[in-house]
Amino acid sequence: MSNSQQPLYRMKAEFFKTLGHPVRIRVLELLSEREHAVSEMLPEVGIEPANLSQQLSILRRAGLVTARREGLSVSYALTSPAVAELLATARTILAGVVAQQAETLSVD
């Protein structure tokens, strides 16, 4: 079944599965700020280069990031500002959830 024949909810589930890894989220957060070279991201994500390369490859296949080679360096950027907006929305939702949990704990 091609992507165009899949129900949208299934495509969304696959999309969120792609986001379901802490390293991929951290990479997207970094790229929300600006384009980054792989060498700049390594100390920020704290994983081996091969693992970062694998995670970036998954994000590229999902269409969330693009790569640009400059000599020996490869830089990555978000394909759309909507990705950064989605991360900001998730942050807002989580802040509300945490606040509700804290309020519940203080009432008990």
Number of C-alpha atoms within 10 A of each C-alpha: 5 5 9 8 8 10 9 11 9 11 14 11 11 13 14 11 10 17 19 11 11 10 18 19 17 15 24 23 16 20 22 20 11 11 17 18 17 18 12 12 19 16 11 12 17 11 13 10 15 9 13 19 14 12 17 22 15 16 20 17 11 13 13 20 21 17 18 12 10 9 6 5 10 13 17 22 22 25 15 13 12 12 17 18 12 11 16 14 12 12 12 11 12 12 12 12 12 11 12 12 12 11 11 10 9 8 7 5
